[in-house]
């Protein structure tokens, strides 16, 4: 639950993996191990204890529900109409098992893609005690490495989610 997330998991060095060109071309894009390995070819291995931020570019659409979510409808009937990128279950597994990350965040409404009904990435990350930060904005203003994230969720007793205040610190700026 939210009140048991250690602060050490919500503060730390960041890597930003930008797949916005792919995600903006494919509303159902899923980040996977290939994206992370491609990032590592340019920037070196994602260190253990890092917070990984996934940039889709969808924060540009907020608060326009049709562009941000794929539909302005709500409720069960809207689920088949939701279209926004997320993290593939194999990507969640790879990050937790191969890179031992602190946390993961992205600039869409959910870590699982829009039409997910199984929420596999949520479950994989939760099992690995990896906090998830959703609906982030401004990831395009961060460098691929070198920033520190401070992401403080409201301590809601028994809560499985909470509002989050997230800020990035860039040394020398």
C-alpha positions as CSV (number, residue, x, y, z in Angstrom):
1,X,0.0,0.0,0.0
2,X,1.0,3.6,-0.6
3,X,1.9,4.4,3.0
4,X,4.5,1.6,3.0
5,X,6.5,2.8,0.0
6,X,9.9,3.8,1.3
7,X,11.0,7.3,0.2
8,X,14.2,5.7,-1.1
9,X,12.1,4.2,-3.9
10,X,10.7,7.5,-4.9
11,X,13.8,9.6,-5.0
12,X,16.8,8.9,-7.2
13,X,18.7,9.2,-10.5
14,X,16.6,9.1,-13.7
15,X,16.9,7.7,-17.1
16,X,14.5,8.9,-19.7
17,X,13.7,6.4,-22.5
18,X,12.0,8.3,-25.4
19,X,9.9,6.4,-27.8
20,X,7.6,9.3,-28.5
21,X,8.0,9.1,-32.3
22,X,6.9,5.4,-32.2
23,X,4.1,6.1,-29.6
24,X,2.7,9.1,-31.4
25,X,2.5,7.0,-34.6
26,X,0.9,4.0,-32.8
27,X,-1.6,4.8,-30.0
28,X,-1.2,1.2,-28.7
29,X,2.6,1.2,-28.6
30,X,4.2,-0.9,-25.9
31,X,7.6,-0.3,-24.5
32,X,9.6,-3.5,-24.3
33,X,13.1,-4.9,-23.8
34,X,14.1,-3.8,-27.3
35,X,13.5,-0.1,-26.4
36,X,15.7,-0.5,-23.3
37,X,18.5,-2.3,-25.1
38,X,18.5,0.3,-27.8
39,X,18.7,3.0,-25.2
40,X,21.6,1.2,-23.6
41,X,23.5,1.0,-26.8
42,X,23.7,4.8,-26.8
43,X,23.8,5.7,-23.1
44,X,25.3,2.6,-21.3
45,X,23.6,0.1,-19.1
46,X,20.6,1.2,-16.9
47,X,22.1,1.1,-13.4
48,X,20.3,-0.8,-10.6
49,X,18.5,1.6,-8.3
50,X,17.5,4.0,-11.2
51,X,14.1,5.4,-11.8
52,X,13.1,4.7,-15.4
53,X,10.8,7.3,-17.1
54,X,9.1,6.3,-20.3
55,X,8.3,9.2,-22.7
56,X,5.4,8.7,-25.1
57,X,4.8,12.4,-25.8
58,X,1.1,12.0,-24.8
59,X,1.4,14.6,-22.0
60,X,0.9,17.2,-24.9
61,X,-2.7,16.0,-25.2
62,X,-3.7,16.6,-21.6
63,X,-6.6,17.5,-20.7
64,X,-8.2,16.6,-24.1
65,X,-9.6,13.1,-23.2
66,X,-10.1,12.1,-26.8
67,X,-6.5,12.7,-27.7
68,X,-5.0,11.6,-24.4
69,X,-7.1,8.5,-23.8
70,X,-8.6,7.7,-27.2
71,X,-12.2,8.5,-26.0
72,X,-14.1,10.9,-23.8
73,X,-16.5,8.1,-22.8
74,X,-16.3,6.6,-19.3
75,X,-17.2,3.3,-17.7
76,X,-17.0,-0.3,-19.0
77,X,-18.3,0.6,-22.4
78,X,-15.3,2.9,-22.9
79,X,-12.6,0.3,-22.4
80,X,-12.6,-1.0,-26.0
81,X,-12.2,2.6,-27.1
82,X,-9.2,3.5,-24.9
83,X,-6.0,3.8,-26.9
84,X,-2.8,5.1,-25.3
85,X,0.7,3.6,-25.0
86,X,2.1,1.7,-22.1
87,X,4.7,-0.8,-20.8
88,X,4.5,-4.3,-22.2
89,X,4.5,-7.1,-19.5
90,X,7.8,-8.5,-20.9
91,X,9.2,-4.9,-20.5
92,X,8.0,-4.7,-16.9
93,X,9.5,-8.2,-16.2
94,X,12.8,-7.2,-17.9
95,X,13.2,-4.0,-15.9
96,X,12.5,-5.7,-12.6
97,X,14.5,-8.8,-13.2
98,X,17.4,-7.6,-15.4
99,X,17.9,-4.0,-14.1
100,X,16.5,-3.9,-10.6
101,X,15.0,-0.4,-11.0
102,X,13.7,1.7,-8.1
103,X,10.5,2.9,-9.8
104,X,9.0,3.5,-13.3
105,X,6.9,6.3,-14.6
106,X,5.4,7.5,-17.8
107,X,3.3,10.3,-19.3
108,X,0.1,8.4,-20.0
109,X,-2.9,7.5,-17.8
110,X,-1.7,4.0,-17.0
111,X,1.5,1.9,-17.1
112,X,-0.7,-0.7,-18.9
113,X,-1.9,0.3,-22.4
114,X,-5.4,1.6,-22.9
115,X,-7.3,-1.5,-23.6
116,X,-5.6,-3.7,-20.9
117,X,-8.0,-5.7,-18.8
118,X,-5.5,-7.9,-17.1
119,X,-3.1,-5.1,-15.9
120,X,-0.2,-7.4,-16.2
121,X,2.5,-4.7,-16.0
122,X,0.9,-3.3,-12.9
123,X,1.0,-6.8,-11.3
124,X,4.6,-7.6,-12.4
125,X,5.9,-4.2,-11.0
126,X,3.9,-4.5,-7.8
127,X,5.2,-8.0,-7.2
128,X,8.7,-6.6,-7.6
129,X,7.9,-3.7,-5.2
130,X,8.4,-1.2,-8.0
131,X,6.4,2.0,-7.6
132,X,4.6,3.3,-10.7
133,X,4.2,7.0,-11.5
134,X,1.5,7.8,-14.1
135,X,0.3,10.9,-15.8
136,X,3.7,12.6,-15.6
137,X,4.3,15.7,-17.7
138,X,7.4,17.5,-19.1
139,X,9.5,14.4,-19.7
140,X,10.6,16.0,-23.0
141,X,12.4,18.6,-21.0
142,X,14.6,16.0,-19.2
143,X,17.9,14.7,-20.6
144,X,18.3,10.9,-21.1
145,X,20.6,10.8,-18.0
146,X,21.7,13.2,-15.3
147,X,18.5,14.2,-13.6
148,X,17.3,13.3,-10.2
149,X,13.6,12.7,-9.5
150,X,11.8,13.5,-6.3
151,X,8.3,11.8,-6.5
152,X,6.3,12.1,-3.3
153,X,3.0,10.3,-3.2
154,X,0.3,11.3,-0.7
155,X,0.4,8.7,2.2
156,X,-3.0,7.3,1.9
157,X,-3.4,4.5,4.5
158,X,-4.5,1.3,2.7
159,X,-4.4,3.0,-0.7
160,X,-3.2,1.3,-3.8
161,X,-2.7,4.7,-5.5
162,X,-2.3,8.3,-4.6
163,X,-1.8,11.8,-6.0
164,X,1.9,12.4,-6.7
165,X,4.0,15.5,-6.6
166,X,7.0,14.8,-8.9
167,X,9.8,17.2,-9.7
168,X,13.1,16.7,-11.4
169,X,16.3,18.3,-10.4
170,X,18.9,19.0,-13.0
171,X,22.4,19.8,-11.7
172,X,23.8,23.1,-12.9
173,X,20.4,24.5,-14.0
